Amino acid sequence: MPTVFLSYSRTDLPLIEQLEAQLKSHSEIAIWRDQEKIYGEQKWPKVLGEAIAD
């Protein structure tokens, strides 16, 4: 399954939310977005690096 890594500026949040909604309509595409994949006390640079490597 292809994965789309969404990297964006917070000022573009409305646009990224629209894009994510459109991508979610395709069940064959996995989506990685920070607000849905990074939680509380996780070290975000490490989590982002792992996501990009995958």
C-alpha positions in Angstrom: 0.0 0.0 0.0 1.4 3.4 -0.9 1.9 5.9 1.9 1.6 9.7 1.6 3.6 11.6 4.2 1.9 15.0 4.7 4.5 17.7 5.5 3.1 21.2 5.8 3.2 24.6 7.5 0.5 25.3 10.1 -0.6 28.2 8.0 -1.6 25.7 5.4 -3.7 23.6 7.7 -7.1 24.2 6.0 -5.6 23.1 2.7 -3.9 20.1 4.2 -7.2 19.0 5.8 -8.9 19.2 2.4 -6.2 17.2 0.8 -6.2 14.6 3.5 -10.0 14.2 3.2 -9.6 13.6 -0.5 -6.8 11.1 0.0 -8.8 9.2 2.6 -11.5 8.5 0.0 -9.0 6.2 -1.6 -8.7 3.1 0.6 -5.6 2.0 -1.1 -3.6 5.0 0.2 -2.2 5.2 3.7 -1.7 8.7 5.1 0.8 9.8 7.7 0.2 13.2 9.3 1.8 14.5 12.5 -1.4 15.4 14.3 -2.7 11.9 14.0 0.6 10.0 14.6 2.5 11.9 17.2 1.2 11.8 20.8 2.0 13.6 24.0 5.4 12.7 25.3 6.9 11.2 22.1 10.0 12.8 20.8 8.7 14.2 17.5 12.1 14.4 15.6 12.6 10.7 16.2 9.0 9.8 15.2 9.2 11.9 12.1 12.5 10.4 11.1 11.1 6.9 11.5 8.0 7.8 9.5 10.1 9.1 6.6 12.4 6.1 6.7 9.4 3.7 6.5 
